[in-house]
Amino acid sequence: METKNQVIETLNNHVTVRNFSSEAISDEILNNILEAARRSPTGSNLQAYSIIVVKNAETKKKLAVLSGNQKHVEECPVFLAFCADISRIEIASKINNRKLAKGLELTVVSTVDTAIVGMSANTAAESYGLGVVMIGGIRNDPKAVSELLNLTKGAYVVYGMCIGYPKSGILPAQKPRMARELIIHNEVYDSSKAEELVKEYDLELAKHYDKMGINQADKAWSEPISKKLETVRRANLKNDLEDLGFVLD
Ligand SMILES: Cc1cc2nc3c(=O)[nH]c(=O)nc-3n(C[C@H](O)[C@H](O)[C@H](O)COP(=O)(O)O)c2cc1C
């Protein structure tokens, strides 16, 4: 029996696309993507997320700058801002004359919900031959993004997503993944070969970048990752999310 199917094929073919043609995405396709995504599982049926659909050129331009000058944010025909959103839970509490006890768990639940709905949108978009890049850079300045998108209190943009048809129909080569043994564990966690396999991945990724003509360190994964994470990133995040209505402790 054939055990592969179109969903498996779409997931296996995933590659991030950062160059988009100017071809518009039809309303029907965009609607199908969003409706399919909205069917995603959601913790306790909280549906603690909102999605802002941005097509306006000026807004995308501003979002591109706020995301660290990422040109694809400006160039994609559709940008989706995936927001964790606990405002409707506040409403539920108000309707029922109860106090909402916010805590870190609610922040995590709403952020996880937001990640899940976005991944569904990603797969749905790719199933139409669209290219996608998620944008974590949008967390550089959560308050400015919130203001630009007129977010309600109790919402923050967890990440963005550029969607569009790949420029000239060209997809980049797929990035190799780490060894399966590093990621998938049978019954219990096994870290016995972790360092050795990370070193192997460094070399494999270096070969990949080499093939693509991208100049990279020999330790192509561990070197840039460790450098990037040597200092705390987005140190403003805690205060900003608290100002936007989330609890982080
Ligand atoms: C939550 C999240 C945030 C990301 N943020 C960015 C981003 O801001 N800019 C970008 O160019 N790529 C971004 N990416 C794409 C990753 O760099 C990419 O998925 C990773 O390098 C693996 O490559 P692949 O998706 O082609 O396999 C993001 C991916 C995820 C899941």
Ligand as a Chemical Component Dictionary entry (heavy atoms), coordinates in Angstrom:
data_LIG
# 
_chem_comp.id                   LIG 
_chem_comp.type                 NON-POLYMER 
_chem_comp.pdbx_formal_charge   0 
_chem_comp.three_letter_code    LIG 
# 
loop_
_chem_comp_atom.comp_id 
_chem_comp_atom.atom_id 
_chem_comp_atom.alt_atom_id 
_chem_comp_atom.type_symbol 
_chem_comp_atom.charge 
_chem_comp_atom.model_Cartn_x 
_chem_comp_atom.model_Cartn_y 
_chem_comp_atom.model_Cartn_z 
_chem_comp_atom.pdbx_ordinal 
LIG C1  C1  C 0 9.378  31.137 13.925 1  
LIG C2  C2  C 0 10.289 31.357 12.737 2  
LIG C3  C3  C 0 10.811 32.607 12.509 3  
LIG C4  C4  C 0 11.607 32.836 11.382 4  
LIG N1  N1  N 0 12.059 34.110 11.146 5  
LIG C5  C5  C 0 12.708 34.370 10.003 6  
LIG C6  C6  C 0 13.031 35.711 9.659  7  
LIG O1  O1  O 0 12.760 36.670 10.401 8  
LIG N2  N2  N 0 13.637 35.931 8.474  9  
LIG C7  C7  C 0 13.959 34.918 7.600  10 
LIG O2  O2  O 0 14.492 35.201 6.532  11 
LIG N3  N3  N 0 13.660 33.628 7.909  12 
LIG C8  C8  C 0 13.035 33.329 9.068  13 
LIG N4  N4  N 0 12.677 32.046 9.362  14 
LIG C9  C9  C 0 13.001 30.949 8.426  15 
LIG C10 C10 C 0 14.128 30.075 8.955  16 
LIG O3  O3  O 0 15.351 30.780 8.825  17 
LIG C11 C11 C 0 14.160 28.755 8.161  18 
LIG O4  O4  O 0 12.957 28.062 8.389  19 
LIG C12 C12 C 0 15.339 27.881 8.585  20 
LIG O5  O5  O 0 16.560 28.475 8.264  21 
LIG C13 C13 C 0 15.278 26.510 7.915  22 
LIG O6  O6  O 0 15.252 26.658 6.517  23 
LIG P1  P1  P 0 14.085 25.991 5.657  24 
LIG O7  O7  O 0 12.773 26.464 6.207  25 
LIG O8  O8  O 0 14.300 26.448 4.248  26 
LIG O9  O9  O 0 14.235 24.520 5.786  27 
LIG C14 C14 C 0 11.914 31.771 10.490 28 
LIG C15 C15 C 0 11.386 30.514 10.752 29 
LIG C16 C16 C 0 10.583 30.298 11.854 30 
LIG C17 C17 C 0 10.008 28.926 12.099 31 
# 
loop_
_chem_comp_bond.comp_id 
_chem_comp_bond.atom_id_1 
_chem_comp_bond.atom_id_2 
_chem_comp_bond.value_order 
_chem_comp_bond.pdbx_ordinal 
LIG C1  C2  SING 1  
LIG C2  C3  SING 2  
LIG C2  C16 DOUB 3  
LIG C3  C4  DOUB 4  
LIG C4  N1  SING 5  
LIG C4  C14 SING 6  
LIG N1  C5  DOUB 7  
LIG C5  C6  SING 8  
LIG C5  C8  SING 9  
LIG C6  O1  DOUB 10 
LIG C6  N2  SING 11 
LIG N2  C7  SING 12 
LIG C7  O2  DOUB 13 
LIG C7  N3  SING 14 
LIG N3  C8  DOUB 15 
LIG C8  N4  SING 16 
LIG N4  C9  SING 17 
LIG N4  C14 SING 18 
LIG C9  C10 SING 19 
LIG C10 O3  SING 20 
LIG C10 C11 SING 21 
LIG C11 O4  SING 22 
LIG C11 C12 SING 23 
LIG C12 O5  SING 24 
LIG C12 C13 SING 25 
LIG C13 O6  SING 26 
LIG O6  P1  SING 27 
LIG P1  O7  DOUB 28 
LIG P1  O8  SING 29 
LIG P1  O9  SING 30 
LIG C14 C15 DOUB 31 
LIG C15 C16 SING 32 
LIG C16 C17 SING 33 
# 
